[in-house]
């Protein structure tokens, strides 16, 4: 939404284009050089930070709704979004936190409770991991700002979004053992130290470096190149790359990594 | 629902007690002596088999809705239900498959399209594993029958329920590597062969028996008892049991098994 006319129509008639009672929320993790961040937004009508999200068009699949909502609210595009959990609890949203004055005048409606927006909502959580240095953030008419926060220094989030972040992190870390990760977050050719640092940062714990890449190699995901990188007088570590075919298969079928 | 009056009220006024546009569907896997089965129901108003499911009361958490729906439709109680995926696609439900004559007369409504039930629905999938020999099946007023089917001989299911079963099986098999399983499906004291057979049956593949229990032992989940079972002249395998404390912790925090 970019105009007030669109916003007014959304409040008055949104239930005709969107599925009421169901929303999407997205935990977008950003990795770059051993830092892990989370993308948060500040709605104009809510005092505090939230995960980006929104509603599902009646013509959309869930994942399409997630992609569209992340893009319009944050400018971030082409994410590989994965569902992690759906949240439903009568107490999960406190509507009184919504600033009622800001937009009510626009619509001519007397009370927010007369709109389709103020009723119980189930929210489907998606997560993604991207390189935050490659993203260009931008906001829409309902969003005051969006920004990357260090995963260890998050502000307290609105509604049940703290719980969502915990669940998203847990699922992301479990899925690191079952799906390949790294394309788009590592250079085309990388050292074992670089992929090791990626895994350690995402997992939030130390991994045995001598043992770690063996399984990736055994699965055929990682290929040792006949090439080294010179990083100092006596230091020229071997370069590796992903086998894209095996990587694609593993994304589809899953693997077991330990 | 057990009476026609309740059914009529559900069709006419259900949107006041239930959240419209959101349903629950449950894949209940049943294990017993190396057999894996799935619990299916036949609604009176739909020609074909479905997963048990239903709507979420406005006062319920999601998992409570799942437990209640499984119990009323199938009689099966006390399940450890886990979310696996939420399904949303404009084409996922074909309402014309619904037998419109059976209950319309009861309500006095002219067309199903005038009810809250005939609009787009997102469905939250849950799965559970139980010992099917311990269950007592029973039906409610909307259910013609419910029954256990061998996992390798399922009928084609209605709507998107075939996809739901595939996704539930996939998630269950991934989660076998991250959460303990077996209490309620094995005797209090069991042999390594018995727990090995449980894992092989659930995973649908062979596991190396010499290697398999080591990780369970190393994690402290499995304890070797100073006791043997006599099953023949020269065969008396050691008995094992779960360490309930470690098992509970692992259920809560997850583990990595390989």
Interface residues (C-beta under 8 A of the other chain):
Chain A: X19 X20 X21 X22 X56 X58 X59 X60 X61 X62 X65 X83 X85 X86 X87 X88 X89 X90 X120 X122 X124 X170 X174 X177 X178 X254 X256 X258
Chain B: X19 X20 X21 X22 X56 X58 X59 X60 X61 X62 X65 X83 X85 X86 X87 X88 X89 X90 X120 X122 X124 X170 X174 X177 X178 X254 X256 X258
